[in-house]
């Protein structure tokens, strides 16, 4: 199955998750993350503002703020398909850009250098147990991960785990995947 077909299939599967299942599974994943050593040792957490049916990151942001961690949220630059991460101190610093996605408002937030991010929560539509992920098709994280040397974790519902993901030479695996039932340590 090619990437386009796998993306469509996974979107169809994820769209069948009910709201109670989504909330319950997102909560379980977050609770596991909060006990993980990478989370406990991180001062600055990089993430994407979730858009259902992605694992909910709003509760993760709230917990990070409660624990006095610095939250930096992804801002995409479509011109060169690059990512930057901007310090987020309140949800009112977010704006809806396209497809209902939220990103930091540039004039209200400051860019944080890549080397300051201790833990990066890497989104994915589908993942395998080796840590390779199928993203949403923009290649933003693939480019960013080439120069990132901190800890990487992807959060995923069990149904997002698959055996075969088309892997290309530029793809980099995440080091860990947290699902609603397990923590998978990869070779990434």
TORDREN-113409 format. One line per 5 residues: number of its first residue (from 1); their letters; for each residue x, y, z of N, C-alpha, C, O. Coordinates in nm, 3 decimals. Last residue first. Layout:
NUM = a = X:Y:Z:X:Y:Z:X:Y:Z:X:Y:Z ~ ...
***
This chain:
188 = xxxxx = 1.522:0.424:1.730:1.537:0.562:1.681:1.614:0.651:1.774:1.634:0.769:1.745 ~ 1.452:0.176:1.797:1.595:0.197:1.777:1.626:0.339:1.732:1.740:0.371:1.699 ~ 1.200:0.220:2.052:1.246:0.183:1.918:1.398:0.196:1.912:1.463:0.225:2.013 ~ 0.970:0.120:2.286:1.102:0.180:2.268:1.157:0.129:2.135:1.161:0.008:2.111 ~ 0.644:0.178:2.353:0.731:0.106:2.260:0.861:0.183:2.246:0.863:0.298:2.201
183 = xxxxx = 0.411:0.124:2.592:0.521:0.214:2.557:0.617:0.131:2.472:0.665:0.026:2.515 ~ 0.053:0.064:2.556:0.193:0.027:2.575:0.288:0.142:2.544:0.253:0.241:2.479 ~ -0.212:0.152:2.527:-0.186:0.026:2.597:-0.040:-0.007:2.621:-0.010:-0.098:2.698 ~ -0.229:0.387:2.389:-0.319:0.374:2.503:-0.297:0.243:2.578:-0.359:0.223:2.683 ~ 0.124:0.447:2.329:-0.013:0.422:2.286:-0.101:0.411:2.411:-0.053:0.425:2.523
178 = xxxxx = 0.414:0.610:2.256:0.323:0.580:2.367:0.184:0.566:2.308:0.131:0.658:2.246 ~ 0.729:0.539:2.130:0.588:0.558:2.095:0.506:0.522:2.218:0.526:0.416:2.278 ~ 1.058:0.668:2.079:0.959:0.603:2.165:0.820:0.635:2.112:0.795:0.742:2.057 ~ 1.219:0.784:1.892:1.282:0.694:1.989:1.180:0.614:2.069:1.210:0.506:2.119 ~ 1.125:0.786:1.543:1.119:0.843:1.678:1.176:0.740:1.775:1.180:0.621:1.743
173 = xxxxx = 1.334:0.761:1.247:1.239:0.708:1.345:1.237:0.791:1.473:1.336:0.856:1.507 ~ 1.338:0.945:0.946:1.405:0.919:1.073:1.303:0.868:1.174:1.195:0.926:1.186 ~ 1.374:0.934:0.595:1.288:0.915:0.712:1.370:0.881:0.835:1.462:0.799:0.829 ~ 1.528:0.939:0.369:1.534:1.058:0.455:1.451:1.042:0.583:1.457:1.128:0.670 ~ 1.470:0.696:0.236:1.603:0.721:0.290:1.612:0.837:0.386:1.694:0.835:0.478
168 = xxxxx = 1.141:0.584:0.343:1.235:0.637:0.244:1.365:0.674:0.314:1.371:0.681:0.436 ~ 0.899:0.340:0.395:1.010:0.416:0.453:1.104:0.457:0.341:1.141:0.377:0.255 ~ 0.564:0.271:0.434:0.666:0.298:0.333:0.775:0.389:0.392:0.746:0.501:0.434 ~ 0.500:0.047:0.689:0.494:0.188:0.652:0.600:0.208:0.545:0.714:0.167:0.563 ~ 0.348:-0.232:0.822:0.423:-0.179:0.709:0.395:-0.031:0.685:0.280:0.010:0.664
163 = xxxxx = 0.203:-0.265:1.065:0.327:-0.339:1.036:0.412:-0.268:0.933:0.531:-0.246:0.952 ~ 0.080:0.006:1.272:0.071:-0.086:1.159:0.205:-0.155:1.139:0.308:-0.109:1.188 ~ -0.109:0.193:1.493:0.011:0.109:1.480:-0.012:0.008:1.368:-0.109:-0.067:1.369 ~ -0.348:0.312:1.527:-0.254:0.380:1.438:-0.126:0.300:1.416:-0.045:0.334:1.330 ~ -0.487:0.177:1.720:-0.526:0.153:1.580:-0.432:0.221:1.481:-0.436:0.190:1.362
158 = xxxxx = -0.383:0.283:1.960:-0.344:0.148:1.916:-0.373:0.126:1.768:-0.293:0.063:1.697 ~ -0.291:0.625:1.908:-0.390:0.525:1.947:-0.345:0.391:1.893:-0.275:0.384:1.791 ~ 0.015:0.783:2.004:-0.072:0.721:1.903:-0.175:0.630:1.968:-0.149:0.567:2.071 ~ 0.284:1.002:2.007:0.166:0.957:2.081:0.067:0.903:1.979:0.037:0.969:1.879 ~ 0.635:0.978:1.991:0.508:0.994:1.920:0.398:0.936:2.007:0.416:0.834:2.073
153 = xxxxx = 0.922:1.145:2.104:0.813:1.052:2.136:0.697:1.083:2.043:0.664:1.199:2.019 ~ 1.265:1.213:2.136:1.146:1.214:2.050:1.048:1.106:2.094:1.086:0.991:2.119 ~ 1.514:1.430:2.276:1.429:1.311:2.285:1.307:1.326:2.194:1.254:1.435:2.177 ~ 1.735:1.610:2.049:1.676:1.581:2.178:1.594:1.452:2.173:1.603:1.375:2.078 ~ 1.831:1.695:1.804:1.906:1.591:1.874:1.853:1.560:2.014:1.920:1.491:2.090
148 = xxxxx = 1.751:1.791:1.475:1.708:1.786:1.615:1.776:1.669:1.685:1.779:1.558:1.632 ~ 1.791:1.791:1.206:1.879:1.876:1.286:1.844:1.876:1.435:1.901:1.953:1.512 ~ 1.598:1.617:1.107:1.738:1.602:1.062:1.836:1.679:1.149:1.950:1.638:1.165 ~ 1.351:1.705:1.195:1.419:1.601:1.272:1.564:1.580:1.229:1.644:1.530:1.308 ~ 1.267:1.884:0.994:1.306:1.935:1.126:1.390:1.832:1.202:1.489:1.867:1.266
143 = xxxxx = 1.198:1.714:0.780:1.305:1.814:0.764:1.357:1.859:0.900:1.478:1.871:0.920 ~ 0.991:1.569:0.898:1.107:1.498:0.841:1.225:1.595:0.828:1.338:1.560:0.861 ~ 0.807:1.770:0.959:0.882:1.707:1.068:1.002:1.629:1.016:1.105:1.623:1.084 ~ 0.719:1.838:0.693:0.772:1.938:0.786:0.859:1.874:0.895:0.971:1.918:0.919 ~ 0.591:1.683:0.505:0.735:1.665:0.522:0.799:1.760:0.621:0.922:1.764:0.632
138 = xxxxx = 0.319:1.670:0.449:0.392:1.794:0.423:0.543:1.782:0.433:0.615:1.863:0.374 ~ 0.182:1.437:0.520:0.216:1.461:0.380:0.294:1.587:0.350:0.333:1.609:0.235 ~ 0.144:1.361:0.775:0.025:1.408:0.705:0.057:1.454:0.563:-0.031:1.503:0.492 ~ 0.350:1.070:0.821:0.295:1.198:0.860:0.174:1.234:0.775:0.112:1.148:0.713 ~ 0.421:0.769:0.941:0.364:0.829:0.822:0.299:0.958:0.869:0.205:0.956:0.948
133 = xxxxx = 0.724:0.671:1.100:0.589:0.727:1.101:0.550:0.774:0.962:0.633:0.814:0.880 ~ 0.916:0.434:1.280:0.893:0.510:1.157:0.747:0.552:1.152:0.658:0.479:1.194 ~ 0.949:0.271:1.496:0.950:0.416:1.518:0.934:0.500:1.393:0.938:0.623:1.399 ~ 0.912:0.009:1.477:1.051:0.052:1.463:1.063:0.204:1.479:1.173:0.259:1.475 ~ 0.642:-0.031:1.478:0.714:-0.052:1.604:0.862:-0.018:1.596:0.931:-0.017:1.699
128 = xxxxx = 0.499:0.244:1.288:0.531:0.104:1.309:0.619:0.091:1.434:0.664:0.192:1.489 ~ 0.212:0.465:1.256:0.349:0.433:1.297:0.371:0.284:1.297:0.276:0.206:1.305 ~ 0.022:0.737:1.121:0.040:0.594:1.140:0.186:0.569:1.174:0.274:0.642:1.129 ~ 0.033:1.005:1.153:-0.097:0.947:1.120:-0.095:0.797:1.145:-0.195:0.738:1.185 ~ 0.202:1.186:1.406:0.203:1.089:1.297:0.063:1.035:1.275:-0.015:1.022:1.369
123 = xxxxx = 0.410:1.428:1.575:0.281:1.374:1.530:0.299:1.273:1.418:0.399:1.274:1.346 ~ 0.628:1.412:1.842:0.623:1.412:1.695:0.491:1.351:1.649:0.462:1.236:1.680 ~ 0.735:1.603:2.086:0.624:1.510:2.061:0.594:1.519:1.912:0.541:1.618:1.863 ~ 1.053:1.640:2.206:0.967:1.673:2.093:0.863:1.564:2.077:0.896:1.447:2.057 ~ 1.233:1.776:2.467:1.146:1.665:2.426:1.055:1.714:2.315:0.989:1.817:2.328
118 = xxxxx = 1.393:2.006:2.473:1.439:1.882:2.536:1.363:1.760:2.485:1.422:1.654:2.463 ~ 1.497:2.269:2.285:1.383:2.177:2.301:1.435:2.043:2.352:1.512:1.975:2.284 ~ 1.716:2.419:2.228:1.655:2.440:2.361:1.540:2.343:2.388:1.490:2.336:2.500 ~ 1.791:2.380:1.966:1.873:2.320:2.071:1.817:2.335:2.211:1.865:2.270:2.304 ~ 1.612:2.541:1.819:1.598:2.395:1.818:1.674:2.329:1.933:1.626:2.231:1.990
113 = xxxxx = 1.501:2.840:1.989:1.597:2.765:1.907:1.582:2.614:1.925:1.545:2.565:2.032 ~ 1.180:2.975:1.969:1.275:2.908:2.058:1.370:2.826:1.970:1.324:2.750:1.885 ~ 1.022:3.283:1.896:1.080:3.158:1.847:1.182:3.106:1.947:1.261:3.182:2.003 ~ 0.745:3.409:2.083:0.885:3.419:2.040:0.936:3.282:1.998:0.900:3.179:2.055 ~ 0.423:3.563:2.018:0.509:3.455:2.068:0.651:3.475:2.017:0.675:3.548:1.921
108 = xxxxx = 0.270:3.749:1.891:0.244:3.728:2.034:0.338:3.626:2.098:0.333:3.604:2.219 ~ 0.330:3.746:1.624:0.354:3.871:1.696:0.333:3.858:1.847:0.372:3.946:1.923 ~ 0.252:3.476:1.551:0.392:3.520:1.552:0.415:3.645:1.636:0.511:3.650:1.713 ~ 0.052:3.259:1.719:0.049:3.388:1.651:0.189:3.448:1.663:0.239:3.468:1.774 ~ 0.080:2.904:1.677:0.108:3.027:1.751:0.100:3.151:1.662:0.135:3.147:1.544
103 = xxxxx = -0.204:2.733:1.527:-0.061:2.758:1.541:-0.041:2.885:1.622:-0.133:2.966:1.635 ~ -0.448:2.490:1.446:-0.408:2.605:1.525:-0.257:2.611:1.538:-0.190:2.509:1.558 ~ -0.657:2.393:1.174:-0.534:2.375:1.252:-0.502:2.504:1.326:-0.525:2.614:1.275 ~ -0.868:2.408:0.998:-0.898:2.402:1.141:-0.777:2.381:1.230:-0.791:2.355:1.349 ~ -0.755:2.444:0.746:-0.809:2.312:0.781:-0.838:2.298:0.930:-0.834:2.187:0.983
98 = xxxxx = -0.536:2.700:0.866:-0.609:2.635:0.757:-0.650:2.496:0.803:-0.585:2.437:0.890 ~ -0.533:2.856:1.127:-0.468:2.892:1.001:-0.541:2.832:0.881:-0.601:2.905:0.803 ~ -0.632:3.008:1.420:-0.668:2.905:1.323:-0.609:2.947:1.188:-0.633:3.059:1.141 ~ -0.391:3.087:1.672:-0.485:3.128:1.569:-0.511:3.010:1.476:-0.425:2.925:1.456 ~ -0.296:3.144:2.015:-0.314:3.057:1.898:-0.412:3.118:1.800:-0.503:3.192:1.838
93 = xxxxx = -0.287:3.273:2.250:-0.178:3.303:2.157:-0.185:3.215:2.032:-0.090:3.212:1.953 ~ -0.475:3.172:2.417:-0.516:3.289:2.338:-0.405:3.334:2.242:-0.427:3.424:2.162 ~ -0.350:2.979:2.566:-0.418:2.935:2.444:-0.463:3.053:2.357:-0.487:3.037:2.238 ~ -0.024:3.084:2.672:-0.169:3.083:2.689:-0.234:3.041:2.557:-0.178:3.065:2.450 ~ 0.235:3.052:2.602:0.207:3.073:2.744:0.058:3.075:2.775:0.018:3.067:2.892
88 = xxxxx = 0.464:2.913:2.391:0.320:2.930:2.411:0.293:2.940:2.560:0.325:2.849:2.637 ~ 0.724:2.984:2.172:0.684:2.969:2.313:0.537:3.005:2.329:0.492:3.112:2.288 ~ 0.750:2.803:1.870:0.730:2.930:1.937:0.674:2.907:2.077:0.587:2.822:2.097 ~ 0.949:2.654:1.626:0.872:2.635:1.748:0.871:2.764:1.826:0.974:2.827:1.847 ~ 0.917:2.600:1.277:0.981:2.668:1.388:0.891:2.644:1.509:0.772:2.617:1.495
83 = xxxxx = 0.972:2.415:0.981:0.903:2.431:1.109:0.986:2.521:1.198:1.109:2.518:1.195 ~ 0.930:2.446:0.623:1.010:2.435:0.745:0.920:2.456:0.867:0.809:2.507:0.856 ~ 0.850:2.480:0.357:0.810:2.359:0.431:0.897:2.336:0.554:0.935:2.223:0.585 ~ 0.886:2.722:0.245:0.999:2.629:0.236:0.975:2.499:0.313:1.066:2.419:0.333 ~ 0.620:2.819:0.261:0.708:2.860:0.151:0.825:2.763:0.134:0.860:2.727:0.021
78 = xxxxx = 0.491:2.737:0.499:0.463:2.667:0.373:0.559:2.701:0.259:0.577:2.620:0.168 ~ 0.600:2.691:0.799:0.628:2.790:0.696:0.609:2.721:0.561:0.700:2.653:0.512 ~ 0.426:2.627:1.105:0.470:2.584:0.972:0.496:2.704:0.882:0.426:2.805:0.886 ~ 0.503:2.598:1.433:0.453:2.696:1.336:0.512:2.657:1.201:0.634:2.653:1.185 ~ 0.448:2.416:1.733:0.494:2.421:1.594:0.424:2.529:1.514:0.303:2.550:1.526
73 = xxxxx = 0.518:2.547:2.059:0.427:2.488:1.960:0.477:2.513:1.819:0.538:2.616:1.789 ~ 0.653:2.481:2.368:0.676:2.546:2.239:0.595:2.471:2.135:0.602:2.349:2.124 ~ 0.641:2.534:2.709:0.573:2.471:2.596:0.605:2.551:2.471:0.588:2.673:2.467 ~ 0.829:2.469:2.992:0.811:2.561:2.880:0.749:2.482:2.765:0.798:2.376:2.727 ~ 0.684:2.377:3.306:0.764:2.345:3.188:0.735:2.452:3.081:0.630:2.516:3.082
68 = xxxxx = 0.537:2.389:3.543:0.633:2.496:3.510:0.731:2.458:3.399:0.846:2.502:3.398 ~ 0.334:2.214:3.567:0.464:2.169:3.615:0.576:2.268:3.582:0.694:2.235:3.592 ~ 0.129:2.348:3.439:0.117:2.322:3.583:0.251:2.284:3.645:0.279:2.317:3.760 ~ 0.228:2.331:3.174:0.222:2.461:3.241:0.212:2.443:3.392:0.278:2.515:3.467 ~ 0.192:2.054:3.137:0.326:2.114:3.128:0.329:2.249:3.198:0.422:2.279:3.273
63 = xxxxx = -0.086:2.037:3.156:-0.002:1.970:3.256:0.139:2.028:3.254:0.199:2.049:3.360 ~ -0.161:2.183:2.924:-0.203:2.227:3.058:-0.114:2.167:3.167:-0.072:2.237:3.259 ~ -0.047:2.019:2.725:-0.002:2.157:2.741:-0.038:2.207:2.881:0.046:2.267:2.949 ~ -0.203:1.793:2.759:-0.058:1.783:2.779:0.001:1.923:2.800:0.088:1.942:2.885 ~ -0.452:1.879:2.686:-0.432:1.838:2.825:-0.284:1.827:2.859:-0.243:1.849:2.973
58 = xxxxx = -0.397:1.927:2.413:-0.435:2.038:2.501:-0.415:2.001:2.647:-0.365:2.083:2.725 ~ -0.350:1.708:2.256:-0.233:1.769:2.320:-0.271:1.885:2.412:-0.184:1.937:2.482 ~ -0.507:1.406:2.182:-0.528:1.540:2.238:-0.401:1.593:2.304:-0.348:1.532:2.397 ~ -0.420:1.244:1.885:-0.419:1.238:2.031:-0.420:1.382:2.085:-0.344:1.467:2.039 ~ -0.631:1.341:1.609:-0.499:1.322:1.668:-0.513:1.313:1.820:-0.606:1.369:1.877
53 = xxxxx = -0.878:1.375:1.463:-0.864:1.268:1.562:-0.722:1.242:1.612:-0.693:1.130:1.653 ~ -0.847:1.687:1.631:-0.904:1.552:1.628:-0.911:1.501:1.485:-0.947:1.576:1.394 ~ -0.542:1.831:1.646:-0.668:1.850:1.575:-0.731:1.711:1.566:-0.674:1.623:1.500 ~ -0.299:1.974:1.868:-0.374:1.863:1.808:-0.504:1.909:1.743:-0.564:2.010:1.780 ~ -0.020:2.153:1.803:-0.154:2.167:1.860:-0.243:2.065:1.789:-0.259:2.068:1.667
48 = xxxxx = 0.282:1.981:1.852:0.187:2.037:1.758:0.053:2.049:1.829:0.018:1.961:1.908 ~ 0.570:2.057:2.062:0.455:1.978:2.015:0.376:2.052:1.910:0.400:2.170:1.882 ~ 0.833:2.044:2.296:0.786:2.087:2.166:0.674:1.997:2.118:0.681:1.875:2.132 ~ 0.915:2.145:2.616:0.842:2.045:2.540:0.796:2.106:2.408:0.727:2.208:2.407 ~ 1.174:2.190:2.840:1.104:2.249:2.726:1.047:2.139:2.638:1.119:2.051:2.591
43 = xxxxx = 1.263:2.016:3.035:1.221:2.149:3.076:1.136:2.214:2.966:1.040:2.285:2.994 ~ 1.246:1.669:3.107:1.241:1.778:3.009:1.197:1.909:3.074:1.105:1.912:3.156 ~ 1.223:1.460:3.284:1.353:1.528:3.274:1.353:1.649:3.181:1.451:1.724:3.177 ~ 0.962:1.369:3.247:1.004:1.415:3.380:1.133:1.496:3.374:1.150:1.590:3.451 ~ 0.971:1.287:2.978:0.884:1.397:3.021:0.935:1.455:3.152:0.949:1.577:3.166
38 = xxxxx = 1.153:1.076:2.997:1.180:1.187:2.904:1.096:1.309:2.940:1.144:1.422:2.933 ~ 1.026:0.903:3.180:1.148:0.974:3.220:1.181:1.091:3.126:1.232:1.193:3.171 ~ 0.671:0.920:3.217:0.787:0.881:3.139:0.909:0.965:3.176:0.897:1.085:3.202 ~ 0.441:1.006:3.327:0.526:0.921:3.412:0.658:0.885:3.343:0.746:0.827:3.405 ~ 0.312:1.139:3.124:0.350:1.217:3.242:0.438:1.139:3.339:0.503:1.198:3.425
33 = xxxxx = 0.251:0.930:2.944:0.354:1.028:2.911:0.404:1.100:3.036:0.525:1.119:3.053 ~ 0.034:0.817:3.081:0.158:0.740:3.063:0.274:0.833:3.031:0.383:0.817:3.085 ~ -0.149:1.025:3.057:-0.107:0.982:3.190:0.021:0.900:3.184:0.107:0.911:3.271 ~ -0.181:1.034:2.775:-0.122:1.148:2.847:-0.071:1.106:2.985:0.038:1.146:3.025 ~ -0.309:0.787:2.732:-0.179:0.815:2.669:-0.108:0.928:2.744:0.011:0.919:2.773
28 = xxxxx = -0.547:0.830:2.874:-0.455:0.722:2.913:-0.315:0.744:2.856:-0.215:0.723:2.924 ~ -0.657:1.045:2.727:-0.625:1.061:2.868:-0.524:0.955:2.913:-0.427:0.986:2.982 ~ -0.701:0.925:2.480:-0.609:1.039:2.489:-0.564:1.059:2.633:-0.447:1.087:2.659 ~ -0.894:0.735:2.557:-0.764:0.690:2.508:-0.661:0.803:2.513:-0.545:0.779:2.546 ~ -1.109:0.904:2.639:-1.051:0.803:2.729:-0.910:0.764:2.685:-0.819:0.759:2.767
23 = xxxxx = -1.160:1.059:2.408:-1.124:1.123:2.535:-1.054:1.025:2.628:-0.953:1.058:2.689 ~ -1.220:0.855:2.220:-1.114:0.953:2.194:-1.066:1.016:2.326:-0.946:1.024:2.351 ~ -1.442:0.735:2.338:-1.319:0.657:2.317:-1.200:0.751:2.299:-1.093:0.728:2.355 ~ -1.628:0.953:2.332:-1.584:0.895:2.460:-1.456:0.812:2.447:-1.369:0.819:2.534 ~ -1.636:0.991:2.041:-1.586:1.097:2.131:-1.546:1.039:2.267:-1.438:1.073:2.316
18 = xxxxx = -1.520:0.700:1.858:-1.625:0.783:1.919:-1.561:0.887:2.011:-1.446:0.872:2.052 ~ -1.355:0.650:1.558:-1.339:0.655:1.704:-1.445:0.748:1.760:-1.457:0.862:1.716 ~ -1.372:0.675:1.287:-1.471:0.588:1.351:-1.458:0.585:1.503:-1.540:0.524:1.571 ~ -1.160:0.819:1.201:-1.289:0.888:1.204:-1.398:0.804:1.270:-1.504:0.856:1.306 ~ -0.957:0.630:1.196:-0.961:0.727:1.306:-1.094:0.799:1.315:-1.138:0.836:1.424
13 = xxxxx = -1.020:0.500:0.953:-1.021:0.426:1.080:-1.036:0.523:1.197:-1.117:0.501:1.286 ~ -0.984:0.711:0.770:-1.114:0.644:0.781:-1.126:0.570:0.914:-1.230:0.577:0.980 ~ -0.713:0.764:0.809:-0.811:0.869:0.838:-0.950:0.810:0.853:-1.027:0.853:0.940 ~ -0.608:0.521:0.716:-0.594:0.557:0.857:-0.691:0.668:0.895:-0.747:0.665:1.005 ~ -0.675:0.531:0.441:-0.724:0.422:0.525:-0.718:0.461:0.673:-0.813:0.436:0.747
8 = xxxxx = -0.531:0.761:0.364:-0.677:0.757:0.352:-0.736:0.650:0.443:-0.834:0.674:0.513 ~ -0.267:0.676:0.417:-0.322:0.796:0.482:-0.474:0.793:0.479:-0.540:0.820:0.580 ~ -0.249:0.457:0.243:-0.239:0.436:0.387:-0.295:0.555:0.464:-0.363:0.538:0.565 ~ -0.264:0.587:-0.005:-0.368:0.490:0.032:-0.368:0.468:0.184:-0.474:0.461:0.246 ~ -0.028:0.742:0.010:-0.158:0.806:-0.010:-0.272:0.714:0.034:-0.365:0.757:0.102
3 = xxx = 0.176:0.548:0.034:0.150:0.645:0.141:0.011:0.708:0.130:-0.058:0.725:0.231 ~ 0.059:0.221:-0.086:0.142:0.341:-0.090:0.098:0.441:0.018:-0.004:0.420:0.085 ~ 0.085:-0.118:0.000:0.000:0.000:0.000:0.090:0.124:0.000:0.185:0.132:0.077
***
